[in-house]
Amino acid sequence: MKNRTSAFDWSQAQAFLATVETGSFSGAATRLGLSQPTVGRHVAALESDLGLLLFDRVGKSLVLTDNGHAMIQHVKAMKDAADQLSLSALGQDKTIAGPVSVTASDVFCTYILPPIIESIRLTYPEVQIEVVSSNEVQDLRRRDADIAIRNVEPRHPDLYAKRLRTTQGKLYGATSYLDWLGRPATIKDFSESTTFIGDTSGRALQMLTTMDVPLNPEQFSVIANSGVAMWELVKRGVGLAVMFKDLGDITSEVEVVLPNEISVDVPVWLVSHRELKTNARIRAIFDILSGELAA
């Protein structure tokens, strides 16, 4: 091994790590915002500087050598140290003050989060809470938000996730609409005149179809890309829609339809960047959210 310690190039190590984690030079290039040839040159230069072969090139595939397996642990440790330094520069301290951003779906942000935010403000008045309402999955690794409430388990190793509990998705309608429509006793009692309110992703149609609810896409005559808009339409008696049981339970003017026949489990996850666990203010807000949302 060549003695190049004093001239070690971190960009080469980053290219090596990204290649291992994504499985290819092209994947690493996308993650790092570089061209594929540049990533390849960085890895080749690192191999040359170290005097070690890190990958076996098998056709178009890259396979870590024994030396590569040994090196990746050191490079990950370097990345962790670099992340810690970055977080320190961002104000990682023991003071419960400063900004914390929380992202969740528009339904959660509108109907579920406000009383929790009120509690946070009473407990930590010097913390500034930014609520990021989005039905898209925000990238915590890029610091789009500090904490996220999600219904799918994150898979990236840089994220810390805590499963709080499982709620259910149920079918709801306004009491006024069900008085007019009639309350179905079985799944087969839905008629062609029943109006369903759907989402642009088509998940509601897929869920109901999976449960053998006899309907066709034309019955989803109202479509919304907002959960809040869907719920307000339900409350006004426009039609039936699938919604979280958490919200259905606290909305007086709606009723659940066939709760035993139409139900799907929905996990509730609280997610943060794993290194942010050591940030005092974000940890404090994470803990309050965890306790309130798990209740």
Secondary structure, 3 states (H helix, E strand, C coil): CCCCHHHCCHHHHHHHHHHHHHCCHHHHHHHHCCCHHHHHHHHHHHHHHHCCCCEEEECCEEEECHHHHHHHHHHHHHHHHHHHHHHHHCCCCCCCCEEEEEEECHHHHHHHHHHHHHHHHHHCCCEEEEEEECCCCCCHHHCCCCEEEECCCCCCCCEEEEEEEEEEEEEEEEHHHHHHHCCCCCHHHCCCCCCEEEECCCHHHHHHHHCCCCCCHHHCCEEECCHHHHHHHHHCCCCEEEEEHHHHHCCCCEEEECCCCCEEEEEEEEEEEHHHHHCHHHHHHHHHHHHHHHC
